[in-house]
Amino acid sequence: MEQELIKPESTPRGSSQAFSPLGCFIAASGVTLLAFCLWGAAAVTTVWAFSKLLGLPDMLTNGLMVLSLVPAIIATIWTAGRAWHVERRLAQHQDIDVPVFDLWHYFKKAS
């Protein structure tokens, strides 16, 4: 079975695309919230499981849960910057570039 590649006769105008600053913000914030929920849930459940396995008191478990959210927040900050960067590149009809794993790289002012 052969498949035919269908191409438009002309490139659609930029205004006909679904990209806008509001659309980019909504998409980036959705990814950011999803990342925070997943990283946070993974961190908290891991701490809870190990504390129950080791028999730690509840006060210590709660403190460790709060501490485990620090890496989740750091990962969420990076994800927010990366998502906004990718959405802007897609809105400018550019390819997605290779991720840079530096926390504040995507928040620096573009020159």
C-alpha positions as CSV (number, residue, x, y, z in Angstrom):
1,M,0.0,0.0,0.0
2,E,1.5,3.3,-1.1
3,Q,1.0,6.5,0.7
4,E,1.0,9.8,-1.1
5,L,2.5,12.9,0.5
6,I,0.0,15.7,0.3
7,K,1.4,19.2,0.2
8,P,-0.5,22.4,0.1
9,E,-0.4,24.4,-3.1
10,S,1.0,27.4,-1.3
11,T,2.3,28.1,2.2
12,P,-0.5,29.3,4.5
13,R,-0.2,32.9,5.6
14,G,1.2,33.5,9.1
15,S,-2.0,35.0,10.4
16,S,-3.9,31.9,9.4
17,Q,-1.8,29.8,11.7
18,A,-3.0,29.1,15.3
19,F,0.1,30.8,16.8
20,S,-0.3,33.9,18.8
21,P,1.3,35.1,22.0
22,L,-1.8,34.0,24.0
23,G,-1.7,30.6,22.3
24,C,2.0,30.2,23.0
25,F,1.4,31.1,26.7
26,I,-1.5,28.7,27.0
27,A,0.5,25.8,25.5
28,A,3.7,26.6,27.5
29,S,1.7,27.0,30.8
30,G,-0.1,23.7,30.2
31,V,3.2,21.9,29.7
32,T,4.6,23.6,32.8
33,L,1.7,22.6,35.0
34,L,1.8,19.1,33.8
35,A,5.5,18.9,34.5
36,F,5.1,20.2,38.0
37,C,2.3,17.8,38.8
38,L,4.3,14.8,37.5
39,W,7.6,15.7,39.0
40,G,5.9,16.7,42.3
41,A,3.9,13.5,42.5
42,A,6.9,11.4,41.7
43,A,9.0,13.2,44.4
44,V,6.4,13.0,47.1
45,T,5.4,9.4,46.5
46,T,9.0,8.3,46.5
47,V,9.7,10.0,49.8
48,W,6.5,8.5,51.3
49,A,7.3,5.0,50.1
50,F,10.8,5.1,51.5
51,S,9.7,6.7,54.8
52,K,7.1,4.0,55.3
53,L,9.6,1.3,54.4
54,L,12.1,2.7,56.9
55,G,9.4,3.5,59.5
56,L,10.3,7.2,59.8
57,P,8.0,9.4,61.9
58,D,5.4,11.5,60.2
59,M,7.0,14.8,61.1
60,L,10.2,13.7,59.4
61,T,8.3,12.4,56.4
62,N,6.5,15.7,55.9
63,G,9.8,17.6,56.1
64,L,11.4,15.3,53.5
65,M,8.4,15.7,51.2
66,V,8.8,19.5,51.3
67,L,12.6,19.1,50.6
68,S,11.8,16.7,47.7
69,L,9.8,19.3,46.0
70,V,12.9,21.5,45.5
71,P,14.2,19.4,42.5
72,A,10.7,19.2,41.2
73,I,10.4,23.0,41.2
74,I,13.8,23.3,39.5
75,A,12.8,20.9,36.8
76,T,9.5,22.8,36.4
77,I,11.3,26.2,36.0
78,W,13.5,24.7,33.2
79,T,10.5,23.1,31.6
80,A,8.7,26.4,31.6
81,G,11.5,28.2,29.9
82,R,12.0,25.4,27.3
83,A,8.3,25.2,26.5
84,W,8.1,29.0,25.9
85,H,11.2,28.9,23.8
86,V,9.8,26.0,21.7
87,E,6.5,27.7,21.2
88,R,8.1,30.9,20.1
89,R,10.3,29.0,17.6
90,L,7.2,27.2,16.2
91,A,5.3,30.5,15.9
92,Q,8.2,31.8,13.8
93,H,8.1,28.7,11.6
94,Q,11.5,27.5,12.8
95,D,12.7,24.0,13.7
96,I,13.0,22.9,17.3
97,D,16.6,23.1,18.5
98,V,18.6,20.9,20.8
99,P,17.7,21.5,24.5
100,V,20.3,23.3,26.7
101,F,20.2,21.9,30.2
102,D,21.0,25.1,32.0
103,L,18.4,26.4,34.4
104,W,18.3,30.0,33.4
105,H,19.4,29.6,29.7
106,Y,15.9,30.2,28.3
107,F,15.2,33.2,30.5
108,K,18.1,35.2,29.4
109,K,17.4,38.2,27.1
110,A,17.8,37.2,23.5
111,S,20.3,39.4,21.7
